[in-house]
Amino acid sequence: MAERSNSSWVRNMASFSANPKSFILNATAEGFLDDLLKDLNSESLSEQTKVTMLNLFIEYPTLLCPDKTSGEVSTEILMNILQQMSPSLKSITLRCHLLLAIETILITTDNFNWSCKSAQDFASLLMHIISDVNDMKQGAGNRPLRVMACECLRELENCYPGLLSQRLEQLYTLQQQERSGAHQSYLVLYSIALKNAIQLLAQKDGPSHGAFKQMLMSNDSFLWNATKDMKELRPASGEQLFLLPTNNETKELKSILALLLEDSYLLTSVSQNALFWQIIQVVAMVRTISPVLFKSQLIRLFGTKDVSCFHSILQMKAVFTDSLFTAEDENFLLQRLVGMTLHPLLTTPVKLFYLDCLLHFPENRPLNSNPGENLPVLLTVQMTSCLFPNIFNDCRTMLCRQNLLSMVYLENEGFHAERGIGYLFQHLMSLYSMVGKNTSREITATFFRAAYLFVRYFHFCEKHMENLTQNLLDLYKNNSSLAPYFINLINEIQILLEFQAWPSFLCRAIQRQIVALPVDQLTLKNLPWHLKVLSRVAQENMVPQTCAVMFLRRVVAHPDLCTRGDWGLGNALLSVCKHILQHEHLDKVFMPLADLLQYLMHHFADIDIQERSRLYYILLTNVSSDKLGKILNMSPTGDQSKTRSLSSIMTESENFSTLLTIHNTERMVLQLCPVLDHTKILPTYPEASTEQNKESEYSLEEHYQYLADHRTSLLALKYHVAFKGDVGEKYQKLFCIVLQFDLIDGLYEPIDNINVSCLYMGRKPPVVMVNLVPKEPYPSYLGINATFSTQDGLTYHTRLDPVPVTFPELFVPFPLPASCPLDKRCLFDKLWHGLKTDDLKDNEESIFCYKMSESSLHDVVQSNFSRFVVSYHGHEYKIGIVLPPRFHILLCSQVQDDTAQFHIRTDNWKLLPYMNAHLLDVSAKT
């Protein structure tokens, strides 16, 4: 296969990224992989294109290399490419990505082991790269490659703990000698290798005398046995691993750890945290090394405002507790955490992190072993008084503070705690008043979450709960559209307080409020919300349903409701009936419910509602209460026992769940095929007024404003909706096809769904028009899904191949209003002089040359730009192209010395690479 161009690969990679699995199925993984590996050696592709190609290996390694064999072959080819590359600064990014791609494939295809030659060569290459300490051989330009090699070794050590355990001396020497900015990567790499080596040693039964020294001085080959198991090292017994060497044996290890900690000042905060965590684990395992080793670091870390460094303190405290931290240290840390949650220079997410640390604080002597949220013993009411929430906090901070203070007041007694609960209720009422005045979704959600927290902690406070209930009832009375929030609040409180009566009490109170409403006050706007609430209340066995059924009878008796036949409203009514049918005390509402269902059967205008009412009536009058619950609670899949319980009403061959389910097709069924010569839809312009002053000036500002006013009618593309290959018999007649478009990169405004009535095999495929409203005029892909019905009444979903929107498809001829006093040639000249590069920063000029004759240039223009030519004089073509929403490409083209010259001006310099690529394509075809 011939090598592809940069633009061709960009299109293919965009199509692949849009739906990798589908792309691989259509193109076959093997063929696409071969093309990738072959063209990575091509000199005609740019480095950026090759980097993007390598990113596919990094992001989708198992799709491109689905087995060990393909993985091994791919890594061997990539290794050859890497080794053949010259060590120039221009290729440094590509070489770094090659290292990442090779490592990713080796790990994900399970090829990193002793039996794979590529794995051995790769590991040796990484060690060779990092051996160039201080850039002595390759120079400072090669430093990014050394850093990347360190990161690759670090990842290998994480995946295969102990791989580097026999090369500790070399790694230690390298990190000691390194003095450049890469020192951080060397240091962190060594700390991880050291920790894993000690962990391996601790797993052995009674390591021999001198094992520590031998481990630290080891300089052998890689420990390939570590690659047999990728799982993280864990003791088989579940107990913590530990070693008890003598002080003489640990003397050198102490010295190494001290030096590592001393160098921690040179690292970034994230790397410091990684280093500290490795050393913490080492000290935790080697019991003869005291945690006091960290004391010198605590003085610095106690005063930090960096999240990573403070997290290191909490990790130390969780592991070493009172062996490193005194009670005074613990109290200071708590005060520090409280202070950090209020620090004005910290962002909201960081403050929330510190609030969460208070709820998961690692105490020296915890009273509660529950791993969830717990308050530290030393955290008092007085210490947290500054954390009281207020309406000026953002919603997340407000709720987190309320949660913390609720726990504080709940676990403390006395005047301060009681007053604090009252303050929290006042805060809740402040939010309540805001909901009444502001229907913002964020404020409303925050109030209901705050109400949930208050009920969670203080449901035993009768006075506050009565006030809260009444306020909730008033809120629903004033705004019934908040029904979903009430339903969610009831559901969540019921899960949390399983044996508390408050959720049922609130349900009954809301039910009474709804059923007391006069029917003439109910509207199509609020009635559906009331029915949703009644449907939820009907699920409470402790709440009688007589008043609800009587209310529904009054509602359906209203003259307009049934005759209008609104399916959504009828469905809401039947939802209430369905849950009443499952109520524990159904016998108390048997007769009024039967009358209600009969009335709906005979008077509701919608046939579907009539049939469902008839079904419910048959169930009510013919099936016992026990079977009613089983039938009405049938899951979509349904087992055999449920099928048998329904067999007295319908035959087993009738499967309603199948008819109501949208099924996925086994393979692609449809495709969009472009109609040749895409038609560009131009706006229709009003006739020019005879009284118009034809000499009036038409400015470029008016032209740009005209484009902005008509941007929605500038561009449309035609496609045939056709079958993709041979399809099964059941798919040869499709109905009610709905095409849905996914915008992959956000370059266009959302595209409305397109409906196609039917598609028959053997008949002419229908044509659809896809209206594009570009935000930016760049080529892209449109992802497409389709749903359709088949002759057997089933509904299916299928994906279609992404449709490319190429750069020339975005071209539009000059649109001019009928009232414009200029012709296109005059407008071209105005724009040509107006698009000088010194006028605006986005304006740019360029020139494209290609060897061809005058006749060849004529053929190129005739075939590709005929609709855009505004003038032709003296063998010079002036071509004006509009690219929606507001950009232009102007070309002046002629032949000189057997070379076609395209002089280009544009008001968007980012379009030039696409235009050059297009000119190269069309010129090469002459």
Protein Blocks (a to p, Z undefined) as FASTA:
>chain_A
ZZddfklmmmmmmmmmmommlmmmmnopklmmmmmmmmmmpmkbcfklmmmmmmmmmmmm
mlmmmbfklmmmmmmmmmmmmmmpccbfklmmmmmmmmmmmmmmmmmnopacfklmklmm
mmmmmmmmmmmgghlmnommlmmmmmmmmmmmmmmmmmmghklmmmmmmmmmmmmmpmcf
klmmmmmmmmmmmmmmmmmmmmpghiaehklmmmmmgccdddfklmmpmbdcddfklpac
dddddfklmmmmmmmmmmmmmmmmmpcfklmmmmmmmmmmmmmmmmmbcfklmmmmmmmm
mmpcbfklmmmmmmmmmmnmmmlbcfklmmmmmmmmmmmmmomkbcfklmmmmmmmmmmc
ccfbdcbfcfbdcddfklcfklmmmmpccfkbcfklmmmmmmmmmmmmmmpgcjklmmmm
mmmmmmmmmmmmmmmmoccfklmmmmmmmmmmmmmmmmmmmmlmmmmmmmmmmmmmmomk
lmmmmmmmmmmmmmmmmmbcklmmmmmmmmmmmmmpcfklpcfklmmmmmmmmmmmmmpm
klcfklmmmmmmmmmmpmklmmnopaklmmmmmmmmmmmmmpmklmlmmmmmmmmmmmmm
mmmmblklmmmmmmmmmmmmmpcfklmmmmmmpcfkopaklmmmmmmmpcfklcfklmmp
ccddfbdfbdcdddehiaddddddddddfkbcfkbccdfklmmmmmmmmmmmmbccdddd
ddehjadfklmpcghiacddddfkopaccddddddfbacehiacdddddddddfbdcddd
dddddddddfkopacddddddddddfklmpccddddfklcbdfklmmmmmmmmmcfklpm
kbccddddddddfklmmmmmmmmmmmmpcbdeehiacddddddfkbccddddddeehiac
dddddfbfklmmmmmmmmmmmmmmZZ
